[in-house]
């Protein structure tokens, strides 16, 4: 992945980490930067399991998201 990829569209799907029913919620973002920020927040606030599908078809796991969500990596 290169920095230019951060300006492409992405879709975020967030799976809850607990509860009886596991219903995912999805949201489209105009940039991968926005999707990564929202995904990282969902991990920290909701203890959720976010997955991102990039415009180029890459699938980013919760571990990848946490490893790359630092602001200095998003510039």
N, CA, C and O atoms as a DFTB+ gen file, in Angstrom:
300 C
 N C O
     1  1       0.834      -1.158       0.000
     2  2       0.000       0.000       0.000
     3  2       0.889       1.235       0.000
     4  3       1.888       1.295       0.717
     5  1       0.516       2.215      -0.808
     6  2       1.252       3.475      -0.894
     7  2       0.384       4.606      -0.364
     8  3      -0.825       4.439      -0.204
     9  1       0.990       5.752      -0.092
    10  2       0.246       6.881       0.474
    11  2      -0.941       7.307      -0.392
    12  3      -1.962       7.745       0.139
    13  1      -0.823       7.188      -1.705
    14  2      -1.925       7.569      -2.591
    15  2      -3.171       6.722      -2.341
    16  3      -4.289       7.176      -2.582
    17  1      -2.983       5.496      -1.860
    18  2      -4.121       4.632      -1.557
    19  2      -4.992       5.202      -0.440
    20  3      -6.185       4.906      -0.376
    21  1      -4.409       6.013       0.435
    22  2      -5.162       6.589       1.545
    23  2      -6.224       7.572       1.079
    24  3      -7.137       7.897       1.839
    25  1      -6.123       8.050      -0.155
    26  2      -7.097       9.005      -0.684
    27  2      -8.172       8.337      -1.541
    28  3      -9.022       9.019      -2.114
    29  1      -8.137       7.015      -1.629
    30  2      -9.145       6.274      -2.391
    31  2     -10.298       5.862      -1.477
    32  3     -10.174       5.877      -0.252
    33  1     -11.419       5.494      -2.094
    34  2     -12.606       5.083      -1.346
    35  2     -12.353       3.774      -0.592
    36  3     -11.484       2.980      -0.953
    37  1     -13.141       3.581       0.464
    38  2     -13.049       2.344       1.247
    39  2     -14.389       2.094       1.925
    40  3     -15.172       3.017       2.148
    41  1     -14.634       0.838       2.245
    42  2     -15.853       0.467       2.958
    43  2     -15.466      -0.230       4.257
    44  3     -14.649      -1.150       4.273
    45  1     -16.068       0.228       5.332
    46  2     -15.793      -0.302       6.662
    47  2     -16.964      -1.161       7.117
    48  3     -18.117      -0.736       7.038
    49  1     -16.673      -2.358       7.590
    50  2     -17.679      -3.209       8.214
    51  2     -17.216      -3.486       9.629
    52  3     -16.093      -3.936       9.855
    53  1     -18.100      -3.210      10.582
    54  2     -17.761      -3.380      11.991
    55  2     -18.617      -4.499      12.569
    56  3     -19.846      -4.450      12.530
    57  1     -17.938      -5.502      13.102
    58  2     -18.599      -6.611      13.773
    59  2     -18.453      -6.419      15.274
    60  3     -17.348      -6.171      15.758
    61  1     -19.549      -6.529      16.019
    62  2     -19.435      -6.423      17.481
    63  2     -18.630      -7.598      18.031
    64  3     -18.688      -8.701      17.489
    65  1     -17.888      -7.366      19.096
    66  2     -17.058      -8.424      19.640
    67  2     -17.796      -9.281      20.661
    68  3     -17.338     -10.368      21.013
    69  1     -18.938      -8.791      21.135
    70  2     -19.695      -9.572      22.107
    71  2     -21.184      -9.410      21.861
    72  3     -21.596      -8.659      20.977
    73  1     -21.970     -10.098      22.623
    74  2     -23.415     -10.028      22.482
    75  2     -23.944     -11.300      21.853
    76  3     -23.199     -12.068      21.245
    77  1     -25.218     -11.507      22.005
    78  2     -25.842     -12.715      21.491
    79  2     -25.920     -12.724      19.974
    80  3     -25.608     -13.730      19.336
    81  1     -26.330     -11.617      19.405
    82  2     -26.449     -11.533      17.946
    83  2     -25.236     -10.794      17.392
    84  3     -24.840      -9.752      17.912
    85  1     -24.666     -11.333      16.356
    86  2     -23.522     -10.686      15.719
    87  2     -23.983     -10.084      14.404
    88  3     -23.950     -10.743      13.364
    89  1     -24.410      -8.839      14.452
    90  2     -24.872      -8.137      13.276
    91  2     -23.849      -7.075      12.909
    92  3     -23.515      -6.211      13.720
    93  1     -23.361      -7.145      11.696
    94  2     -22.365      -6.174      11.241
    95  2     -23.061      -4.906      10.777
    96  3     -24.203      -4.931      10.317
    97  1     -22.346      -3.798      10.910
    98  2     -22.837      -2.549      10.318
    99  2     -21.757      -2.041       9.375
   100  3     -20.571      -2.041       9.707
   101  1     -22.178      -1.616       8.216
   102  2     -21.235      -1.154       7.215
   103  2     -21.407       0.312       6.896
   104  3     -22.476       0.888       7.100
   105  1     -20.336       0.913       6.390
   106  2     -20.376       2.319       6.019
   107  2     -19.316       2.575       4.960
   108  3     -18.187       2.095       5.059
   109  1     -19.697       3.335       3.953
   110  2     -18.753       3.729       2.908
   111  2     -18.075       5.035       3.303
   112  3     -18.693       5.910       3.911
   113  1     -16.801       5.156       2.953
   114  2     -16.030       6.372       3.231
   115  2     -15.400       6.857       1.936
   116  3     -15.052       6.061       1.065
   117  1     -15.261       8.162       1.822
   118  2     -14.679       8.727       0.602
   119  2     -13.164       8.538       0.568
   120  3     -12.557       8.595      -0.502
   121  1     -12.546       8.312       1.736
   122  2     -11.102       8.029       1.760
   123  2     -10.799       6.892       2.734
   124  3     -11.514       6.673       3.711
   125  1      -9.741       6.193       2.440
   126  2      -9.278       5.140       3.326
   127  2      -8.841       5.718       4.663
   128  3      -8.994       5.066       5.696
   129  1      -8.296       6.935       4.660
   130  2      -7.899       7.593       5.913
   131  2      -9.067       7.663       6.884
   132  3      -8.933       7.328       8.061
   133  1     -10.224       8.107       6.374
   134  2     -11.418       8.228       7.215
   135  2     -11.866       6.866       7.730
   136  3     -12.245       6.732       8.893
   137  1     -11.823       5.862       6.869
   138  2     -12.243       4.517       7.262
   139  2     -11.334       3.958       8.352
   140  3     -11.817       3.345       9.303
   141  1     -10.035       4.162       8.225
   142  2      -9.090       3.669       9.225
   143  2      -9.314       4.371      10.565
   144  3      -9.283       3.729      11.614
   145  1      -9.540       5.680      10.532
   146  2      -9.785       6.424      11.774
   147  2     -11.058       5.925      12.459
   148  3     -11.068       5.732      13.675
   149  1     -12.124       5.714      11.696
   150  2     -13.374       5.214      12.263
   151  2     -13.206       3.792      12.791
   152  3     -13.755       3.444      13.836
   153  1     -12.458       2.983      12.074
   154  2     -12.221       1.603      12.500
   155  2     -11.438       1.566      13.811
   156  3     -11.790       0.819      14.724
   157  1     -10.388       2.361      13.904
   158  2      -9.576       2.400      15.125
   159  2     -10.414       2.870      16.309
   160  3     -10.273       2.353      17.418
   161  1     -11.276       3.837      16.079
   162  2     -12.152       4.320      17.148
   163  2     -13.118       3.229      17.595
   164  3     -13.376       3.081      18.790
   165  1     -13.654       2.468      16.649
   166  2     -14.595       1.402      17.016
   167  2     -13.906       0.319      17.842
   168  3     -14.537      -0.295      18.702
   169  1     -12.636       0.083      17.595
   170  2     -11.893      -0.901      18.389
   171  2     -11.722      -0.386      19.811
   172  3     -11.930      -1.126      20.772
   173  1     -11.346       0.876      19.944
   174  2     -11.063       1.431      21.264
   175  2     -12.330       1.702      22.065
   176  3     -12.360       1.446      23.268
   177  1     -13.370       2.210      21.426
   178  2     -14.582       2.598      22.139
   179  2     -15.531       1.417      22.339
   180  3     -16.069       1.233      23.431
   181  1     -15.735       0.629      21.308
   182  2     -16.732      -0.435      21.342
   183  2     -16.142      -1.834      21.460
   184  3     -16.891      -2.809      21.532
   185  1     -14.822      -1.954      21.481
   186  2     -14.159      -3.260      21.476
   187  2     -14.690      -4.119      20.325
   188  3     -14.948      -5.312      20.489
   189  1     -14.846      -3.493      19.171
   190  2     -15.425      -4.148      17.991
   191  2     -14.336      -4.733      17.100
   192  3     -13.145      -4.546      17.350
   193  1     -14.757      -5.439      16.065
   194  2     -13.853      -6.059      15.103
   195  2     -14.111      -5.459      13.719
   196  3     -14.926      -5.991      12.966
   197  1     -13.429      -4.358      13.369
   198  2     -13.652      -3.733      12.065
   199  2     -12.798      -4.366      10.964
   200  3     -11.661      -4.778      11.191
   201  1     -13.369      -4.428       9.795
   202  2     -12.667      -4.886       8.597
   203  2     -12.892      -3.842       7.525
   204  3     -13.988      -3.293       7.415
   205  1     -11.867      -3.558       6.732
   206  2     -11.967      -2.550       5.675
   207  2     -11.718      -3.210       4.335
   208  3     -10.786      -3.998       4.171
   209  1     -12.565      -2.873       3.383
   210  2     -12.373      -3.281       1.994
   211  2     -11.991      -2.029       1.218
   212  3     -12.765      -1.074       1.156
   213  1     -10.801      -2.031       0.628
   214  2     -10.328      -0.858      -0.097
   215  2     -10.881      -0.831      -1.520
   216  3     -11.405      -1.826      -2.020
   217  1     -10.753       0.311      -2.145
   218  2     -11.186       0.472      -3.535
   219  2     -10.485      -0.518      -4.461
   220  3     -11.062      -0.955      -5.457
   221  1      -9.255      -0.868      -4.139
   222  2      -8.483      -1.798      -4.964
   223  2      -8.741      -3.264      -4.617
   224  3      -8.156      -4.161      -5.224
   225  1      -9.623      -3.506      -3.635
   226  2      -9.983      -4.878      -3.293
   227  2      -9.185      -5.503      -2.164
   228  3      -9.347      -6.689      -1.877
   229  1      -8.326      -4.724      -1.519
   230  2      -7.576      -5.247      -0.372
   231  2      -8.503      -5.320       0.839
   232  3      -9.368      -4.462       1.018
   233  1      -8.319      -6.345       1.666
   234  2      -9.081      -6.493       2.892
   235  2      -8.128      -6.263       4.057
   236  3      -7.119      -6.954       4.198
   237  1      -8.464      -5.282       4.888
   238  2      -7.613      -4.913       6.014
   239  2      -8.240      -5.426       7.306
   240  3      -9.388      -5.108       7.616
   241  1      -7.489      -6.213       8.049
   242  2      -7.981      -6.847       9.273
   243  2      -7.894      -5.890      10.465
   244  3      -7.233      -4.855      10.384
   245  1      -8.555      -6.233      11.562
   246  2      -8.441      -5.405      12.769
   247  2      -6.990      -5.241      13.230
   248  3      -6.611      -4.160      13.682
   249  1      -6.186      -6.280      13.126
   250  2      -4.768      -6.174      13.533
   251  2      -4.009      -5.206      12.629
   252  3      -3.202      -4.411      13.110
   253  1      -4.264      -5.271      11.327
   254  2      -3.605      -4.353      10.399
   255  2      -4.020      -2.930      10.729
   256  3      -3.187      -2.024      10.754
   257  1      -5.305      -2.736      10.983
   258  2      -5.822      -1.401      11.281
   259  2      -5.127      -0.823      12.505
   260  3      -4.670       0.319      12.467
   261  1      -5.038      -1.587      13.587
   262  2      -4.392      -1.079      14.800
   263  2      -2.904      -0.826      14.595
   264  3      -2.351       0.109      15.173
   265  1      -2.259      -1.638      13.791
   266  2      -0.829      -1.452      13.534
   267  2      -0.550      -0.226      12.680
   268  3       0.557       0.311      12.714
   269  1      -1.541       0.226      11.910
   270  2      -1.316       1.312      10.955
   271  2      -2.180       2.546      11.210
   272  3      -2.184       3.461      10.387
   273  1      -2.894       2.598      12.300
   274  2      -3.802       3.717      12.562
   275  2      -3.135       4.932      13.188
   276  3      -3.781       5.968      13.343
   277  1      -1.889       4.837      13.543
   278  2      -1.197       5.974      14.170
   279  2      -1.176       7.162      13.207
   280  3      -0.944       6.983      12.011
   281  1      -1.415       8.367      13.713
   282  2      -1.474       9.548      12.850
   283  2      -0.242       9.738      11.970
   284  3      -0.378      10.168      10.825
   285  1       0.946       9.433      12.463
   286  2       2.158       9.641      11.661
   287  2       2.186       8.688      10.454
   288  3       2.885       8.966       9.480
   289  1       1.451       7.584      10.496
   290  2       1.421       6.658       9.368
   291  2       0.383       7.071       8.326
   292  3       0.374       6.538       7.216
   293  1      -0.484       8.010       8.673
   294  2      -1.570       8.433       7.786
   295  2      -1.215       9.660       6.939
   296  3      -2.069      10.166       6.210
   297  1      -0.013      10.130       7.019
   298  2       0.352      11.351       6.302
   299  2       1.141      11.040       5.066
   300  3       1.533      11.952       4.338
